């Protein structure tokens, strides 16, 4: 590759919790949570139309977005197990990133519709049947609470399940807001509380959607994952006593749950052996959640690696 360099390539794929080997209940847990929330969305749409409650329909839209998130996480896990091909050597793991972007765009469109209808309803308030709204919203609190409990058992070991757990917990809170609005209308007769809560729900959706779109776009552009500090990774390598120099350091996400790293290490004493490389791979996984590591060793400090100038951009964005 570079004539006078001594290059040694080592591929160490160390898999931790939540990356390649999900718990046996992973699929069953997502199936139960998804089924419960699909039934909830149908009930909310039917009774939202029946009671003329825009808040209930808005909550249905929010829950439908989270159902999509559950399905996407479920499918991404299944697709990640597909066998690699000569062209898709990393399998189809990046599909989870593209799915997250699509999910965010669909949620944005749905939220825009909710906001438009809420503004129209604020200008011309319409009466709603508060009793059924309270009942359906209370059922939503129970279903989201049960779903969150199911997902909580694996949320500490799998990032996808942890994200789904937080969504279900947030959904329960949104449904509580719908109940509060319905009770407020019963006590005061203020029909504008229903569209006002719809706007509040839209803000919650937009907040989560913006973060989803931002993070998925960054990952699609091979940016270093938000939870990994490239400067800290660089300091780890430079602190190794055998390492005299580091360049061409790259950190990116292979999927929404798996991170990869490649770099060149200048080690004048020569190749340190597989033990050193295995230790580095283990440290990177434990400290930075990087499970796919490729390290290239260069032993001649006098020769300038042609890739070194490109390393200057890392850590400044």
N, C-alpha and C positions, 0 to 999 in steps of 0.2 A: 504493500500500500504506500508507505512512505519510505522508500529505499533504505536509509540508514537507521531507521527506528527498529526497535525490537518490540513487536506488537503481540500481545497475548489477549485473546478474547475469552471472556467467561460469562456465561449466561446462567444466572442463578434465579430461579423462580420460586420464591418462598411465599407461600400462601397463608394468610392469617384469617382470623374470624371475619366473616362477612364478605369474603372475596370470591372464592371459587367453590367452597364447600359449605352450602347452607345447611341448617339443621333439617332433619327429616320431616319436621312439621311445617317447614317453610311454605310449601305449596298448599297444604291444607289450611294453614292459618290465613293466607291471603284469599283462598277460595271462600272461607266462611265470612271474613270481613267484607269481601267484595259482594257476596250474595246478600248480606244484611243491608249494605248501603244501597245496592240497586233497588231492593224492595222499599227502602226508605225514600229514595228519590221518586219512585213511581207514586207512592202515597202522598208525598208533598206536592207533586205536580197536580194530581187529581183533586186533592182538597184545597190546594191553592187556587185552582180555577173555580172550584165549587164555592169557596168562601170569599172569593175576590180579593185574596190577600197577596199583595205583591211581595211582602216580606217573606212569606212562606215560599213563593216561587223563587225569590232570590236565594233563600237558603237551599232550595232544591238545586239551583244552579251551582252553588258552592259545593254541595255534596257530590254533584255529578262530576265536577272537576276532580275531586278527591278520589272518586271511583275510577276515573281515568288514570289517576296517578297510581292507584293500587294495581290496576290491570297492566299498566306500563311496567311497573316494577316486577310484576309476576312474569310477564312475557320476556322482559330483559334477562331475568334469571334463566329462563328456559333457553333463550337464544344463545346466551353465553356458553351453554353446554354443547352447542353444535360443533362438529369436528372442523378443524381448520382446513383450508384448501391452499393450493399453490398461490392463489392471489390474496385470499383473506387469511393471512398467516396469524393474525391476532384474533382469529375467529370473527364473530359479529358483535364483539363487546361494545363497540362504540355506538351501536344501535340505541342503547339506553340514553346516550347524550342527545341524539337526534329526536328521540321520542319525547324527551323532556322539553326540547324547544317547541315541538308541535303542540304539546300539552299547554305550554304557556301561551302560545298564539291563539289557541282555541278559547282558553279562559279569558284572554283579553277581549275577544270578540263578544263572548257571552256577557262579560261585565259591561261593555259599552251598551248593549241592549237593555240591561237592567237599569243602568243609570238614566238612559233616555226615558224609559217608562216611569221611573221614579220621579223625575222632574215633571213629566206630564201630570202624574198623580198629585204632586204637591200643588200644582196650579189648580187642579180640579179634583179635590179629594172625593173618594167614593167609599161608601160604608162597607165593612167587612163583617163576616160572622166570626166573632172572637172566640166563641166556645170551641168549635172544631179546630181553629188555629192553635189554641193552647194545647189541645189533646195531641194533635199531630206533632207539634214542636216538642212536647214532653216525651213522646215516643222516640223522637230523633235524639234527644239527650241520652236516653237509655241505650239505643242502638250504637251511637257513637262511643258511649262509655264502655260498652261491652267490646266493641272493636278495638278501642285503645288498650283495654286490658289484655285481649288476645295478642296484640302486636307487642305489648310491653315485655312479654316473656323472651322475645328474641331481639329487642331493640338495642340491648347493650352490646350484642355481638355482631350486628349487621346494620350497616348504615342505611340501607333502603328501608328496612323494617323500622328503624328509629325515626326516619323522616315520616313514614306513614303513621306511626304512633303519634307524633306531634300534630299531624293534620287531623286525626280523629279527635284528639283532645281539644284542638281549636274549634272543630265543628260543634262539639258539645257546647262550648261557650257561645258560639253564634246562635245556636238554637235557643239557649237561655235568653239571649237578647230578643228574639222573636216573641217569646213568652212574656217578657217584660212589656214589650210594645202592646201586645194584645190586652194585657191587664190594664195598661195605661189607658187604652181606648175605652175599655169597659168602665173605668172609674171617671174619666174626664169627657169622653165623647170626642176627643181630638183625633179625627181620622188621619190627620197628617203624620201621626206617629208611625203609621205603617210604611209609607214611602221613605220617611226619615230613617227608619231602621234599615230599609233596603239600601239606602245610600251608604250607611255605616258598614253593612255587609260588603258592599262593593269596594269600599276602602280596604277592608281586610283582604279581599280577594286580590286587589291590585298590589298590595304590599307583598303578598306571597308570590304573585305572578312575576312581578318585576325582578325579585331576587332569583326566581327560577330561570327566567329568560337571560338575565345577566350571567349567572353562573354557567348555564348550559352553553351560551355563546362563547364564553371564555374557554371552556373545555373543548368545544368544537374547533377553536383556533389554536389548540395545543398549549394554552397558557398553563402555568403551574397551578395546581389545585389551590383553592383559597385557604385550606387548612395547613398547607405546607409552606414554610418560609425558606425560599431558595438560599438566602444569606446564611441561615442557620445550618442548612445542609452543607454549604461551602465551608463553614467554620468547622464542622465535624470532620470533613476530609482533611483540611489543612492542619488539624490537630493530631492527625495520625503520625507517629514518629518516622515511619518509613517513607512518607510522602514528601517530596521536595517541591512539587508543583501540581496544579490542577487547572484544567481547561476543558472547553467543549462540554460543559455541564448542562444537561437538559433534563427537565422534569415535566412530565405531562400525564394526563389521565387517559388510560386505555378505555375506561368506561366510567360510569358514575360511582363505582365502588373499587376500582383497581387503578393504581398509580404505577408509573414506570420511570426509570432513571437510566441515563447513559452518561459517561464521562471518561476523560483521559487523565490518568494519574502518572506523574513523572516520579519514577522510583529508581535512582541511580544505582542502588545496591543490587538491582536485578529483580526478576520475578519472585514475589514472596511466597508463592505456593497457593494451593487451593484452600488451605486453612484460613489464610488472611482474607481471601475473597468471600468465603462462606461467613466469616465473622462480619465483614462489611455488609453483606446482604442481610444478615440477621439484625444488625444494628439499625439499618435503614428501615426495615419493616417495623421493628419495635418502637423506634423513636419517631419515625415520620410516616408510617403507614404506606411505605413504598414496597410493593411486593414483587416487582420485576426489575432486576438490576443487571446492567451490563457495564462492566469496567474494562477499559483498555489500558494496558500497562506500557509506558514508554521509559526506557532506561537511559537514553542518551540526552543529557540536558543541552548539549551543544547544538543539536539539530532542532530547528524551529518547525513545529507541527503546523501544517497549512490551515488547520481548523481553529487554531488558537485565537486569531483576531475576532472570530465570531462570538467568542465567549464573553466579550465585554458587555454585551447587552443584557446578560442575565442578572437579575437582582435589582434592576432599576425601573421595573414597571409593575 
